[in-house]
C-alpha cells in the first residue's frame, strides 16, 4: 500500500497533469502544475506531522528540479531528457553501491518495511540487499534505453514512456527483486519468512492459590 501510494504521488498524478495541460493549456501551466503538485504533496505530509519517506523526498525533489530546468529553458524536450540522465546516474549509484558492498537498497527498504534491528547486520540478508541493488541498477539502465527510444518518436511517446512503461518496468523490477529476496531468504537456515502479523504469545497460566 505504501508503494502504491508513493507511485501515485510521484508518477501517476504529475504525469497525468503534464499530459493533460501540455495539450490544453501549454508548456508553462503544465510544468507549473508538476512543481505545484510536488510541493503540495511534501508540504501536506510535513505540516500534518506524517512520515516523510526518503523515496518521496528524492522523487519530488528530482521532479521539481527537472520541471524548473525545463521551465527556465522553455523546452519540454529538456524535461524528458533529464530522466534519461537520472536513470543512468541511478544505475551507477545502485551498481556502485553493490560493488562496494554498501547497498543503498538496505537504506531505502526502511521506507517500505520495518526491518528488525537484529537483522540489519545479518550477513545473508546483507548479501540479498547487494544482489537487489545490482538488479535495480540493471533495471535503471533498461529504463534509460527505453526512454531514449521513445523520445526519438516524439513528445507524446515520451510522455507515454515515462508515465506508463517506466512505471510498468518499475513494478516488474519490484516484483523481480521481491521474488529474488524471498527465494534467497528461504535458503537461509537461521531465518524464516512469514507474511502477516506475529501470533500473540499465550499468557502463562496463573499459579494455584495456596491454602
Secondary structure, DSSP 8 states (H G I E B T S, - for coil): -HHHHHHIIIIIHHHHHHHHHHHHT-HHHHHHHHHHHHHHHHHHHHHTT----HHHHHHHHHHHHHHHHHHHHT-HHHHHHHHHHHHHHHHHHHHHHHHTT--HHHHHGGGTS---GGGTT-HHHHHHHHHHHHHHHHHHHHHHHHHHHHHTT-HHHHHHIIIIIHHHHHHHHHHHHHHHHHHHHHT-TT-----S---------------
